[in-house]
Amino acid sequence: MSFAALTLIFLLVVSGSGKAQTDLSAGAQAGWKQEWEKTLEAAKKEGRLNLYVGRYGQAPLLDEFKKEFSEIKVVTVNGTGNQLATRILAEARAGKVVGDLYSGGANTNYTLLYRGKALDSIKSMLLLPEILDESKWYGGKHAYSDPEGKYIFVYIANPGGGAFSYNTNLVDPKEFKSYWDLVHPRWKGKVVSQPPTSTGIGANMQFLYYHPELGPEFIKRLYGAMDLTYGDRRVITDWLAVGKFALCIGCRDSERAKRQGLPVDEFDPRIWKEGQDLTTGGGSLSIIKAGPNPNAAKVFINWFLSRKGQLALQMSNDLYGELPPNSRRMDIPKDMLDPKHRLIEGRKYLDVSDAKFADMTPIFKLAKEVMKAREQKKE
């Protein structure tokens, strides 16, 4: 066979292959669009979405969804992670599932809902190509906090370290460079904290426990030798503000207290030489098994995780009642974020949403042992 004939055959094959690839791509595009239209039509017939969301979850963020999908009424049920998860599990046991989606802390999602087998695969609900393109997400991949990588989708990556606050009349923050400075003897008896077994400081405990420069020894020193006092996050903020304590772990209302002119501030998390955790805050999403409105849930998931939905999230502080969070989507602008929530190139981060850090059992076990040993010493 001549060279010219071989060349012609090659060109025909390449041309045919290219056409086949184009046809395949067009078919795939038509496929997801057809599925989306079918899902949207079914969601409109359902007409409702029951969203269980930690603490807040009101307008204007959800108003953005309503503008585009006015036929779907969003009903929110608010509370702490533990309250909502307990309710979801109780409803499931009674055979009367009410919730469609849960949005809240990854620790609650994993420890209660995932382990309680109350979740369906959210991964199978992802439909829009812009969401499925993992190159648009932090680290070039989707983040799931369950070991199978399909039940708990993590959509926030806030640089953490803000769990530590101080009374500005009693503490000079310039004296602190390392987390080990927090366990200096001079602060003994002057630290207040949420209980270390509380999910309210779960991400912080994960960071301390799994960090190679801190680990179980740091937790033993902090909670075993510093004579800490424990309390609810709002109460301990008040105690910090009046000077009853100098340092606080888990004063979640310290930002608000500062705005009110009280002598309270958070340590700038960028001061710690050990780096920071990447925390989800309340930023994980899961779909409740046997929820009454699966199509509305699918529509919301795809809108919420789209560029449009995550931009709305990042521009709002109403979903969680704090500073606007940093979405894991990297194809949206970050200049509207508070500097505390912006990722810094070259900074050390421990991503505690990783499934290998999800199990809080050894952390809580250690915390309970340390607390018990301390109480026994007092007796």
N, C-alpha and C positions, 0 to 999 in steps of 0.2 A: 504494500500500500504506500502511495506517495506521501511526502511530507505535507503537501497541500491538503490531501484528503484527511490526514490525521488532524490537522489544524481545524478543518471544517467541523469534524466530529466533536472535537474539544469545545469549540465555540457553541455548538448546538447543545452539548451537555451542560455547559456553564449557564447558557441562556435559559435552558429548561429548568435548571436547579434554582436560578435566581427567581424565575417566575413562580416555581413551586414554593419557595420561601416567602415570596410576596403574598401568594394566595393563602399560605398558612398563617402569616401575620394578620392579614385582613380577616381571616376566619376567626382567629383568636380575639381580635378586637370586637368583631361582631358578636362573638359569644358572650363576652363580659357585659357588653351593652344590653344584649337581650336579657341576660340574667338580672341586671340592674333594673331595667324597666319592669320586669316581672315582679321583682322584690318590692319596688316602689309602689306598684299598683296594689299588691297585697297589704303593704304597710298602711296605705291610705284607707283600706277597708277595715283594718284593725283600729286605726284612728287614735291610738294611745300608746304611750311608752311610760313604764313605771321605772324611774331611775332612783336607786338607792345610792345616796351620795354623802360622803363624810362631811359633817358639820354644816356646810352651806349649800351651794348649788342653785342659786337663783339667777335672775337677769343681771347684767346684760348678755353674758355669754350664751345662755340658753335661748335668748331672744334672737340671736343670730341664726340658730337652727330653725326657729319658728318662722323666720322670714322666708326661708327657702322651702320649708316643709310644713306649711300652715295647717295641713289636714291631719297632722299627727300632734295630738295634745301630749305635752310632757308633764308628767306628774312626779314631783320629787318627794322623796322621804328622806329626811335629814337626821343626823345623829352622829355619835362617835362611831369609829369602826367596830368596836366591840358590840355596841348596841345594835347596829344594823346587821352585823353578821349573826348575832344571836337570834334576831328576828327572822332573818332569812332561813336559818336552819330550823327554827321552830315551825315556820310555815311549811317547809318541805316535809318535815316529819308528820305534820297534820294533813298532808296531801292537798294543801291549798296554797300553791305557789302564787305569789302576787308580784314580786319583783321581776323585772326583765334584765336589768343591768346593775352592777355594783361598781362604783368608782370611789376609790379610797386608798388607804395605805396598803402597800404590798405585803406587809407582815400579817395584817388581818386577813387579806385575801388568801395568803398561803396557809397560815396556821389554822384558821377556822373554816374558810369556805372550800379551799382546795382539799385539805385533809378530811373535811366533812363530806367530800364527794358531792358538793352542791353546784359544781360548775360544768358547763359544756365548753367545747373547743371554740375559743374566740378566733383562733388562727384560721379556721375553716370559714369564718365570716368575712374575712378580708377579701375585697373584690376589686376595688379601683386600682388600676395599674400604678398610679402615683404613690399609693400606699405600699403596694407589693414591691416596688423598687427600693430595696434596702439601702442602696447607695445614698439615699436622701436622709438616712437616719444616723444618729450618733454612732461612731465606730463602724459604720457601714453594715449595720445589721439591726434587726428588730431585737428588742430586749424583752425576755420573758423571765419571770421569777420562779416558775415551776420547772422541775427537772425535765418534763417532757417537752417544754418549750411550745405550749399551745393554749394554755388556760388563762394565764395572767399576763396581759400585755402592759408593759411599763412605758409610759409616754412622757415622763418628766425626768430630767437629770439636773437637779439643783446642786451646786457645790455646797456641801454641808459644813458642819463645824459651828453653826449658829446655835447649838444647844446650850452653849456656855454663856452666861450673862453675869454682870457684876454691878454692884452699887458704886456709882461714880464718886461718891464721897469717901468711900472706904478702900478703893482699889485703883492703882495706877496700871493701866493695861500695858504700858511699856515694859513692865517687869516680866511679862509673859512672852516666851518664845517657843516653848515646848509644852505639850500636854503634861509632861512630868512636873512642870512648875505648879500645876494644880494640886499636887499632893505634897507640897512643901509643908513642914510641920506648923509654920505660922498660920496656916489656914484651917488647922484642925478645929472642929466645932463651929466653923464659920461658913459651912457649905450646906445648902439645902437642895433637894433633888426630888424629881418624880421617882417613885420606886423603880429600881433597876429591872424589875419584872414587868413593868408597864410597857405596852406596845407604843405608848406616846414617845418614848425615846429609843424605840427598837433599832432604828437605823444607826443611831449613835453608838449603841451597845455593840452592834455588829462591827462597826468600824474599829472600836477599841479592842474587841475580842480577836478579830482576825488580822489586825494590823501587825506586821512582823516586828515593829519597833515598840509595840505596846503590849497587846496580848493579855492573857489571863492574869499575869502578875500585876499589870496596871490596875485592872479591875479589883483585884484583891486589896491593893493599897488604897484605892479611891473609896471603895465601899466598905472596907474592913478596918482601916486604920485612921480615917479622917473624921470619925464621929458625925456622920451625916445625919440630917433630919429629913424626913420624907413628908410629902404632901401633894395635894392636887395642884395641877399646873397653874390655876388662877390664884389659889391661895399663896403659893410660894412666890409668885410675882409680887404680891402685896407685901409679903415678908421681906423680900429683897428691897423693895422701894422704901420701906420705913427703916431700913438699916438693921433689921433683926439678924440678917445674914449678909455676908460680903459677896459670896459667889453662889451661883445657881445653875443647876443642870436641868434643862427642860422647862424653863420659864417661857412658855410659848407666847405669852402676852407681853413680853418685854418691849417689843417694837411699839406696841400700842401705848404702853406706859411711858415710854420715852417721848412719844408725840404729845402726851398729856403734860409734859414738863417734869415728870418724876425723875429722880436721880438713878436711872436704870439704863443700861446699854448692853448690847451684845458684843463680845469680842469679835473683832474682824477675823473671820476664819482663815484669812490669808496669812496670818502671823505664825501659824503653827508649822514648825519645820517638818513635822511628820506628814504634812499635806492635809487633804480633806477627803471626806467621803462624798460620793455622788449619791444623793438621796432622792427617792421618789416623792417625798412629801406625801400628799394624798393622791399621787399620780399613777395609779394602776387601774386597769379596766378589765372586768370579767363579765361573762354572760351567765346568768343564772339558769340552771338546768330546768327544763319544762316551764319556762316563763310563758305568760299568756300572749305576748306580742312579739314573736320571734322575728318577723319581717321588719317591724318598726325598730327593733333592736339592731338589726343588721344595717338598716339605713342610718341610724344614729352612729353606729360604730364607724362606718365608712365616711360619714361626714366629719365626725369628730377627729379622726386620725388623718383626714386630708389636710392639705396645706391650708385651706381656708379655715377649717375647724381649729387646727393647732395655732394658727395666727390669732384667732379670736380668743383662744385660751391664754395665749401669751400676753395679750393686751388687756386682760381682765384679772382682777384680784377677787372677784366675787365667788368663784367656785370654791375657794378655800379660805377666803377672808384674810389673806396675808399678801405679801408682795407678789406681783405677777410671776409665775414660774417659768423656768427655761424648758421649752419643749425639746424632746429628743430629735425632732425634725430639724435638720441643719440647713434646709433650703428656704428658711424664713429669716427675716432680719432680726438681730438681737440687740439693736441699739436702744430699744425701748425698755430693756431690762435694767433693774437696779444692778449696779456693779457687783454686788454680792452674789448675784445669780448668773453672772457671765463666766463661762469657762475660759481659763487662761492657758494659752499654749505653753507647754513645758512644765506645767504645774503637776504635782503628784496627786492622783485621784484614785481612791479605792471604790469601785462601783459596787455598792452593797446590794444592788438589785440583782446581781448575778445569782443564778440558782444555787451555786455552791455555797453561798452565804445565807441561804434562805432559812435553814433550820435553826431556830432560836433555842432549841432544847438544851444544848450544852451551855449556852449563855445563861439561860434562866436557872439551870441547875447550879452553875457556879455562883450566880448572884444569891440564890437562896442559901447556899452553904455559907457564903461570906456573911450574909445578914444574920443567920442563925448563930454562927460562931461569935459574932459581935455581941449579940444579946446574951449569950452564955457568959461572956466575960463580965458583963454588967452585974450578973447575979452573984 
